[in-house]
Amino acid sequence: MLDARQLEALAAVVEHGGFGPAAGALSLTLAAVSLRIKALEEHLGQRLLVRGKSVRATAAGQALLAHVKQVRMMETDLLAGLQGGGASKAGPRWQSLSVAINADSVASWFLPGVAALLQRHRLLLEIVIDDQDHTLDALKSGDVMGCVTTLAEPMRGCVAEPLGLMRYRCVAAPEVVQRCRTPAGAVSPHRLLAQPAIIFNRKDALQDAFLAQHFGLRQPLYPRHFAPAIDAFETAIELGLGWGMVPEQTVAVRPGMQELLPGATVEVALYWQHWAREAPSAQRLTQAVKAAAQASLLPLAAVA
């Protein structure tokens, strides 16, 4: 059997970023926290933490952290049931769930789709924003209980459920679109690459995918602005700072954007990966995420 106090010490060290802060959070001495971690490592026969300037969990440590978070959620749901729905003078208890999602999904369909559930069941979200090709890293590390990802192959101990397609279009301010066209009105790839692209962050590969799919260009060089916030990203495009890829729903509500190559899209298939063993609160979130995606995204069959 695993010792609950040792597991909480491990979780505290990782969550608080070190042994000292963990000791303070647990109201223990530094030596007591160290002894609990050492005892857990000896019991399992392997290292759970990499100690250095910063403390991080090993692969085994990450697996244990995921277990701790699952147990916490299940205990919260159990107590709520035993207490008649968790009722108290202050109302039902709030419960936290951590998820990793790409920024476009958060803004366009995820939050609108789960808002009612969060309010009804007093759920708190901790959202980790990352590119859809990299959100699975947070699930692997045990930092989150679910993620929106492009990876269809389920991670060990997890389930990958298809959500749908996000369709992106290449847009720019009208004056930038004109600079990218030849006198005959066709888009010139050379003129396009002379204009800066607006890119969300250095993990964002949508622009390269667009150039590869529609112009046959593989990793071309072109100037880039980086704007890692949705509002800043879209404002930069409308101000004429460059061209970029946005969800097609955005084009309809942002009159300052004009499609650069009408009909040319990039489709991104999204999946919801989550723990196979979920607490009831996490199960409710999974159902809400799937329903929200079905209402807002294109069916995956549209890939063909």
C-alpha positions as CSV (number, residue, x, y, z in Angstrom):
1,M,0.0,0.0,0.0
2,L,1.1,3.5,-0.7
3,D,1.4,5.9,2.3
4,A,-1.0,8.9,1.8
5,R,1.3,11.2,3.8
6,Q,4.3,10.4,1.6
7,L,2.2,10.9,-1.5
8,E,1.0,14.3,-0.3
9,A,4.6,15.3,0.5
10,L,5.6,14.4,-3.1
11,A,2.7,16.4,-4.5
12,A,3.5,19.4,-2.3
13,V,7.1,19.5,-3.4
14,V,6.2,19.5,-7.1
15,E,3.2,21.8,-6.8
16,H,5.0,24.4,-4.6
17,G,8.3,24.1,-6.5
18,G,10.6,22.9,-3.8
19,F,11.1,21.2,-0.4
20,G,11.0,24.5,1.6
21,P,7.7,25.8,0.2
22,A,6.2,22.3,0.5
23,A,7.2,22.1,4.2
24,G,5.5,25.4,4.8
25,A,2.3,24.3,3.0
26,L,2.2,21.1,5.0
27,S,3.2,22.7,8.3
28,L,6.1,20.3,8.6
29,T,9.8,20.7,9.0
30,L,12.0,20.5,5.9
31,A,13.6,17.3,7.3
32,A,10.2,15.7,7.7
33,V,9.3,16.3,4.1
34,S,12.7,15.0,2.9
35,L,12.3,11.8,5.0
36,R,8.8,11.2,3.6
37,I,10.0,11.5,0.0
38,K,13.1,9.3,0.8
39,A,10.9,6.6,2.3
40,L,8.5,6.6,-0.7
41,E,11.5,6.3,-3.1
42,E,13.0,3.5,-1.1
43,H,9.6,1.7,-0.9
44,L,9.2,1.9,-4.7
45,G,12.9,1.3,-5.4
46,Q,13.2,4.3,-7.8
47,R,13.8,8.0,-8.0
48,L,10.7,10.1,-8.0
49,L,12.2,13.6,-8.1
50,V,15.1,15.2,-10.0
51,R,16.7,17.6,-7.5
52,G,18.6,20.6,-8.7
53,K,18.0,24.4,-9.1
54,S,14.4,23.4,-9.7
55,V,12.7,20.2,-8.6
56,R,10.8,18.2,-11.1
57,A,9.2,14.8,-11.1
58,T,10.6,11.8,-12.9
59,A,8.4,9.6,-15.1
60,A,7.6,7.5,-12.1
61,G,6.9,10.6,-10.0
62,Q,4.6,12.0,-12.7
63,A,2.6,8.7,-12.6
64,L,2.2,9.0,-8.8
65,L,1.2,12.7,-9.1
66,A,-1.6,11.7,-11.5
67,H,-2.7,9.1,-9.0
68,V,-2.8,11.7,-6.2
69,K,-4.9,14.0,-8.2
70,Q,-7.4,11.2,-9.1
71,V,-7.7,10.2,-5.5
72,R,-8.3,13.9,-4.4
73,M,-11.1,14.2,-6.9
74,M,-12.7,10.9,-6.0
75,E,-12.5,11.8,-2.3
76,T,-14.2,15.2,-2.9
77,D,-17.0,13.5,-4.9
78,L,-17.4,10.8,-2.2
79,L,-17.6,13.4,0.6
80,A,-20.1,15.4,-1.4
81,G,-22.3,12.3,-1.8
82,L,-22.0,11.4,1.9
83,Q,-23.0,14.9,2.9
84,G,-26.1,15.0,0.8
85,G,-24.5,16.7,-2.2
86,G,-21.9,18.5,-0.2
87,A,-24.4,20.9,1.3
88,S,-23.3,23.2,4.1
89,K,-24.1,26.6,5.4
90,A,-21.7,28.0,2.8
91,G,-23.2,25.8,0.0
92,P,-21.6,22.9,-1.9
93,R,-17.9,22.7,-1.9
94,W,-15.9,24.0,-4.8
95,Q,-13.8,21.5,-6.7
96,S,-10.8,22.2,-9.0
97,L,-10.1,20.5,-12.3
98,S,-7.0,21.1,-14.4
99,V,-7.1,20.9,-18.2
100,A,-4.7,21.8,-21.0
101,I,-6.2,23.4,-24.1
102,N,-5.1,25.4,-27.1
103,A,-6.0,29.1,-27.0
104,D,-8.3,29.0,-30.0
105,S,-10.5,26.3,-28.5
106,V,-10.7,28.0,-25.1
107,A,-12.0,31.2,-26.7
108,S,-14.3,29.8,-29.3
109,W,-16.1,26.7,-28.0
110,F,-14.6,25.2,-24.8
111,L,-15.6,27.8,-22.2
112,P,-19.0,28.6,-23.7
113,G,-19.7,24.9,-23.8
114,V,-18.8,24.0,-20.2
115,A,-19.8,27.3,-18.4
116,A,-23.2,26.0,-17.3
117,L,-21.7,22.8,-15.9
118,L,-19.0,24.7,-14.0
119,Q,-21.6,26.9,-12.3
120,R,-24.1,24.1,-11.7
121,H,-21.6,21.8,-10.0
122,R,-19.3,24.4,-8.5
123,L,-16.3,23.3,-10.5
124,L,-13.2,25.5,-10.7
125,L,-11.0,25.2,-13.8
126,E,-7.2,25.6,-13.9
127,I,-6.5,26.0,-17.7
128,V,-3.1,25.4,-19.1
129,I,-2.8,27.1,-22.5
130,D,-0.5,25.4,-25.0
131,D,-0.4,24.6,-28.7
132,Q,-2.7,21.7,-29.6
133,D,0.3,19.6,-30.6
134,H,1.8,19.9,-27.2
135,T,-1.0,19.9,-24.6
136,L,-0.5,16.1,-24.1
137,D,2.7,16.9,-22.3
138,A,0.7,18.3,-19.4
139,L,-1.3,15.1,-19.2
140,K,1.8,13.0,-19.3
141,S,3.3,15.0,-16.4
142,G,0.2,14.6,-14.3
143,D,-0.5,18.3,-14.2
144,V,-3.9,18.0,-15.8
145,M,-6.7,15.4,-15.9
146,G,-7.6,16.1,-19.6
147,C,-6.4,17.9,-22.7
148,V,-7.5,19.0,-26.1
149,T,-4.9,17.6,-28.5
150,T,-4.2,16.6,-32.1
151,L,-2.9,13.2,-31.0
152,A,-5.4,10.4,-31.6
153,E,-3.4,7.6,-30.0
154,P,-4.4,7.4,-26.4
155,M,-1.6,7.6,-23.8
156,R,-1.3,4.7,-21.5
157,G,-4.1,4.8,-18.9
158,C,-6.0,7.3,-20.9
159,V,-8.8,7.5,-23.4
160,A,-8.8,9.6,-26.6
161,E,-12.2,10.7,-27.8
162,P,-12.7,12.4,-31.1
163,L,-14.0,16.0,-30.9
164,G,-14.0,17.3,-34.4
165,L,-12.2,19.6,-36.8
166,M,-11.2,23.2,-36.3
167,R,-11.0,24.9,-39.7
168,Y,-8.6,27.8,-40.1
169,R,-8.4,30.4,-42.8
170,C,-5.6,32.7,-43.8
171,V,-6.5,36.4,-43.3
172,A,-5.0,39.8,-43.3
173,A,-6.1,43.5,-43.3
174,P,-7.3,44.6,-46.8
175,E,-4.1,46.6,-47.5
176,V,-1.9,43.6,-46.7
177,V,-4.0,41.3,-49.0
178,Q,-3.5,43.8,-51.8
179,R,0.3,43.8,-51.3
180,C,0.2,40.0,-51.6
181,R,-1.6,40.0,-55.0
182,T,-0.2,40.4,-58.5
183,P,-1.7,43.0,-60.9
184,A,-3.9,40.2,-62.2
185,G,-5.3,39.6,-58.8
186,A,-3.6,36.3,-58.0
187,V,-1.8,35.7,-54.7
188,S,1.9,35.6,-55.2
189,P,3.8,33.4,-52.7
190,H,6.8,35.6,-53.1
191,R,4.8,38.7,-52.2
192,L,3.2,36.8,-49.4
193,L,6.5,35.8,-47.9
194,A,7.7,39.4,-48.1
195,Q,5.0,40.3,-45.6
196,P,5.3,39.4,-41.9
197,A,3.2,36.6,-40.5
198,I,1.4,37.0,-37.1
199,I,2.1,33.8,-35.1
200,F,0.7,32.9,-31.7
201,N,3.9,31.5,-30.3
202,R,7.0,29.5,-31.4
203,K,5.1,26.2,-31.3
204,D,2.4,27.5,-33.7
205,A,2.8,25.7,-37.0
206,L,-0.4,26.6,-38.8
207,Q,1.2,29.1,-41.1
208,D,3.8,26.6,-42.2
209,A,1.0,24.1,-42.8
210,F,-0.9,26.6,-44.9
211,L,2.1,27.4,-47.1
212,A,2.9,23.7,-47.5
213,Q,-0.7,22.6,-48.4
214,H,-1.5,25.5,-50.8
215,F,1.8,26.6,-52.2
216,G,4.0,23.5,-51.8
217,L,6.5,25.5,-49.7
218,R,8.3,23.5,-47.0
219,Q,9.6,25.6,-44.0
220,P,10.2,28.8,-46.0
221,L,11.8,31.8,-44.4
222,Y,9.6,34.8,-43.7
223,P,9.4,37.6,-41.2
224,R,7.3,36.9,-38.1
225,H,5.5,38.7,-35.3
226,F,4.8,36.7,-32.1
227,A,1.6,37.6,-30.2
228,P,0.8,34.9,-27.6
229,A,-2.7,36.2,-26.6
230,I,-5.8,35.9,-28.7
231,D,-6.9,39.5,-28.5
232,A,-3.4,40.8,-29.3
233,F,-3.0,38.2,-32.2
234,E,-6.3,39.3,-33.9
235,T,-5.7,43.0,-33.3
236,A,-2.2,42.7,-34.9
237,I,-3.8,41.3,-38.0
238,E,-6.5,44.0,-38.2
239,L,-3.9,46.7,-37.7
240,G,-2.2,45.5,-40.9
241,L,1.0,44.2,-39.2
242,G,0.8,40.9,-41.2
243,W,-1.2,37.8,-42.1
244,G,-2.2,34.9,-40.0
245,M,-4.4,31.8,-39.5
246,V,-7.6,32.2,-37.5
247,P,-10.6,29.9,-36.9
248,E,-13.2,30.4,-39.6
249,Q,-15.7,31.5,-37.0
250,T,-13.5,34.5,-36.2
251,V,-13.5,35.7,-39.8
252,A,-17.3,36.2,-39.7
253,V,-17.1,38.5,-36.6
254,R,-14.0,40.5,-37.3
255,P,-14.7,42.8,-40.2
256,G,-11.2,44.1,-40.3
257,M,-10.0,40.7,-41.6
258,Q,-10.1,39.7,-45.3
259,E,-9.4,36.2,-46.5
260,L,-6.2,36.1,-48.4
261,L,-6.8,32.9,-50.5
262,P,-10.6,32.3,-50.4
263,G,-11.5,28.6,-50.1
264,A,-8.0,27.6,-48.9
265,T,-8.2,26.2,-45.4
266,V,-6.2,24.2,-42.9
267,E,-8.2,21.6,-40.9
268,V,-7.0,20.5,-37.5
269,A,-8.4,17.3,-36.0
270,L,-8.9,17.6,-32.2
271,Y,-9.3,14.9,-29.6
272,W,-10.1,14.9,-25.8
273,Q,-7.6,12.8,-24.0
274,H,-8.4,12.1,-20.3
275,W,-7.7,9.5,-17.6
276,A,-9.5,6.3,-18.2
277,R,-10.5,6.2,-14.5
278,E,-12.3,9.4,-13.8
279,A,-14.0,10.8,-10.7
280,P,-17.7,11.8,-11.3
281,S,-16.9,15.5,-11.6
282,A,-14.3,14.7,-14.3
283,Q,-16.8,12.5,-16.1
284,R,-19.3,15.3,-16.2
285,L,-16.7,17.7,-17.6
286,T,-15.8,15.1,-20.3
287,Q,-19.4,14.8,-21.3
288,A,-19.7,18.6,-21.5
289,V,-16.6,18.9,-23.6
290,K,-17.8,16.3,-26.1
291,A,-21.2,18.0,-26.4
292,A,-19.6,21.5,-26.8
293,A,-17.3,20.2,-29.5
294,Q,-20.1,18.4,-31.4
295,A,-22.1,21.7,-31.4
296,S,-19.3,23.9,-32.6
297,L,-16.7,21.8,-34.6
298,L,-16.9,20.1,-37.9
299,P,-17.2,16.3,-37.9
300,L,-14.0,14.5,-38.3
301,A,-15.4,12.8,-41.4
302,A,-15.0,16.1,-43.1
303,V,-11.3,15.4,-43.4
304,A,-12.0,13.3,-46.4
